[in-house]
Amino acid sequence: MVLLDLGSDWVTPSWLPLALAVLLLAVIGFLYWSMRRNLNKISVPPRAPSPPSSPPTPPTPTH
C-alpha cells in the first residue's frame, strides 16, 4: 500500500527537510535583524555616581 508507506517520496519529499531548515534559518535571521534594529533605539541614561558608604558598624553583642 502506497498510503501507509511513510518513508516514500509521496509523503516526505527528499527536499522537505532542507526547505524547512532554510525556512527556519530565514525566520531566525529576520527575528535577529528586527530585534537588533529595535534594541539600538533604546537609550539608557548614565548612572549617577553613588555617594561613598559609611563604614560598617560593629555588631552589638546579644546575651
PENORJO-V691330 format. One record per backbone hydrogen bond with DSSP energy under -1.0 kcal/mol. CO is the residue of the C=O (numbers start at 0). NH is the residue of the N-H. Records with the same first field share a line. If there is no record, write none. Layout:
CO->NH, NH
//
This chain:
3->5
4->7
7->11
12->15
14->18
15->19
16->20
17->21
18->22
19->23
20->24
21->25
22->26
23->27
24->28
25->29
26->30
27->31
28->32
29->33
30->34
31->35
32->36
33->37
34->38
35->39
38->41
//
